[in-house]
Amino acid sequence: MSKSTSKINVPEARAAMNKFKMEAASEVGVDLKEGYNGHLTSREAGSVGGQMVKKMIEDYENKVK
């Protein structure tokens, strides 16, 4: 079993990040479940991460304007 190396600096942010990830997965049509998601293809997992980055950039750009 592999151990995750991702660290969230603010422990309270974990729930918010999980919610954000689920929302992004829903937007791109990926069947993401709580816990291990070994059934996902690399393309599906990448699309979730890409959607998260896209939303973070949009949010930043809206705040800077």
MIROTI-746391 format. One line per field, with one value per atom (N, C-alpha, C): residue in three letters; atom name; x, y, z. Coordinates in steps of 0.1 Angstrom, whole numbers, always signed. Example, Ala and Ser with C-alpha at 12.3 -4.5 7.8 and 13.67 -1.06 7.14 Angstrom:
% MIROTI-746391
resn <- ALA;ALA;ALA;SER;SER;SER $
name <- N;CA;C;N;CA;C $
X <- +132;+123;+132;+128;+137;+129 $
Y <- -57;-45;-33;-22;-11;+0 $
Z <- +78;+78;+78;+71;+71;+79 $
***
This chain:
% MIROTI-746391
resn <- MET;MET;MET;SER;SER;SER;LYS;LYS;LYS;SER;SER;SER;THR;THR;THR;SER;SER;SER;LYS;LYS;LYS;ILE;ILE;ILE;ASN;ASN;ASN;VAL;VAL;VAL;PRO;PRO;PRO;GLU;GLU;GLU;ALA;ALA;ALA;ARG;ARG;ARG;ALA;ALA;ALA;ALA;ALA;ALA;MET;MET;MET;ASN;ASN;ASN;LYS;LYS;LYS;PHE;PHE;PHE;LYS;LYS;LYS;MET;MET;MET;GLU;GLU;GLU;ALA;ALA;ALA;ALA;ALA;ALA;SER;SER;SER;GLU;GLU;GLU;VAL;VAL;VAL;GLY;GLY;GLY;VAL;VAL;VAL;ASP;ASP;ASP;LEU;LEU;LEU;LYS;LYS;LYS;GLU;GLU;GLU;GLY;GLY;GLY;TYR;TYR;TYR;ASN;ASN;ASN;GLY;GLY;GLY;HIS;HIS;HIS;LEU;LEU;LEU;THR;THR;THR;SER;SER;SER;ARG;ARG;ARG;GLU;GLU;GLU;ALA;ALA;ALA;GLY;GLY;GLY;SER;SER;SER;VAL;VAL;VAL;GLY;GLY;GLY;GLY;GLY;GLY;GLN;GLN;GLN;MET;MET;MET;VAL;VAL;VAL;LYS;LYS;LYS;LYS;LYS;LYS;MET;MET;MET;ILE;ILE;ILE;GLU;GLU;GLU;ASP;ASP;ASP;TYR;TYR;TYR;GLU;GLU;GLU;ASN;ASN;ASN;LYS;LYS;LYS;VAL;VAL;VAL;LYS;LYS;LYS $
name <- N;CA;C;N;CA;C;N;CA;C;N;CA;C;N;CA;C;N;CA;C;N;CA;C;N;CA;C;N;CA;C;N;CA;C;N;CA;C;N;CA;C;N;CA;C;N;CA;C;N;CA;C;N;CA;C;N;CA;C;N;CA;C;N;CA;C;N;CA;C;N;CA;C;N;CA;C;N;CA;C;N;CA;C;N;CA;C;N;CA;C;N;CA;C;N;CA;C;N;CA;C;N;CA;C;N;CA;C;N;CA;C;N;CA;C;N;CA;C;N;CA;C;N;CA;C;N;CA;C;N;CA;C;N;CA;C;N;CA;C;N;CA;C;N;CA;C;N;CA;C;N;CA;C;N;CA;C;N;CA;C;N;CA;C;N;CA;C;N;CA;C;N;CA;C;N;CA;C;N;CA;C;N;CA;C;N;CA;C;N;CA;C;N;CA;C;N;CA;C;N;CA;C;N;CA;C;N;CA;C;N;CA;C;N;CA;C;N;CA;C;N;CA;C;N;CA;C $
X <- +8;+0;+9;+6;+14;+10;+19;+16;+16;+5;+4;+15;+22;+32;+26;+14;+8;+5;+9;+7;-1;-11;-19;-14;-9;-3;-13;-25;-36;-45;-44;-52;-67;-72;-86;-90;-81;-84;-87;-84;-85;-100;-110;-124;-127;-123;-126;-119;-107;-100;-107;-112;-119;-132;-139;-152;-149;-138;-134;-131;-124;-120;-133;-142;-155;-163;-163;-170;-164;-150;-143;-146;-145;-148;-162;-172;-185;-186;-179;-180;-174;-164;-159;-164;-174;-180;-172;-164;-156;-162;-164;-170;-160;-158;-149;-156;-150;-156;-147;-152;-144;-133;-121;-111;-104;-100;-91;-99;-93;-100;-91;-87;-78;-84;-97;-104;-103;-98;-97;-86;-88;-77;-68;-56;-48;-54;-61;-68;-79;-87;-97;-92;-81;-75;-69;-63;-57;-67;-79;-89;-95;-95;-100;-90;-77;-66;-66;-68;-68;-79;-91;-103;-101;-94;-92;-82;-72;-62;-69;-77;-85;-94;-101;-109;-101;-90;-82;-76;-72;-67;-78;-90;-102;-105;-105;-108;-97;-85;-74;-76;-78;-80;-92;-102;-114;-111;-102;-99;-89;-81;-71;-77;-88;-94;-99 $
Y <- -12;+0;+12;+22;+34;+44;+52;+63;+76;+84;+97;+106;+113;+123;+137;+139;+152;+157;+169;+174;+187;+188;+200;+208;+220;+228;+232;+234;+237;+225;+218;+205;+208;+219;+223;+224;+226;+228;+214;+203;+190;+188;+191;+189;+198;+210;+220;+215;+210;+205;+192;+184;+172;+176;+186;+190;+197;+205;+211;+200;+190;+179;+172;+169;+163;+171;+185;+194;+194;+194;+195;+182;+170;+157;+157;+162;+162;+171;+182;+191;+185;+176;+170;+156;+152;+139;+127;+128;+117;+112;+98;+92;+90;+101;+101;+97;+88;+84;+88;+88;+90;+79;+82;+72;+69;+56;+52;+51;+57;+57;+51;+38;+31;+27;+29;+25;+36;+48;+59;+57;+62;+62;+74;+74;+86;+98;+97;+108;+113;+105;+109;+117;+111;+117;+131;+131;+144;+154;+150;+160;+166;+158;+164;+174;+171;+180;+192;+191;+202;+211;+206;+214;+222;+215;+222;+234;+232;+243;+254;+250;+260;+269;+263;+270;+279;+274;+283;+295;+293;+304;+314;+309;+318;+326;+320;+326;+337;+334;+344;+356;+353;+364;+373;+367;+375;+384;+379;+387;+398;+396;+406;+418;+415;+426;+437 $
Z <- +0;+0;+0;-9;-10;+0;+4;+14;+7;+9;+2;+7;-2;+2;+2;-2;-2;+12;+15;+28;+27;+35;+36;+48;+46;+57;+68;+64;+74;+75;+86;+87;+85;+89;+88;+73;+64;+50;+43;+49;+43;+38;+46;+42;+31;+31;+20;+7;+8;-4;-10;-1;-6;-12;-7;-13;-26;-27;-40;-50;-46;-56;-61;-52;-56;-66;-63;-72;-86;-86;-99;-106;-99;-106;-112;-105;-109;-122;-122;-134;-146;-145;-157;-159;-151;-153;-149;-139;-134;-121;-120;-109;-98;-90;-79;-66;-58;-46;-34;-22;-10;-9;-5;-3;-16;-17;-28;-41;-52;-65;-76;-73;-82;-95;-96;-108;-119;-115;-124;-134;-146;-156;-153;-159;-157;-163;-174;-181;-172;-165;-156;-144;-138;-127;-131;-142;-147;-150;-155;-158;-145;-135;-122;-117;-117;-113;-121;-134;-144;-141;-138;-135;-122;-113;-100;-102;-110;-113;-121;-131;-139;-130;-120;-111;-102;-97;-88;-96;-108;-116;-119;-122;-125;-112;-101;-88;-85;-88;-85;-95;-108;-117;-114;-109;-104;-92;-84;-72;-75;-85;-89;-97;-104;-112;-103 $
***
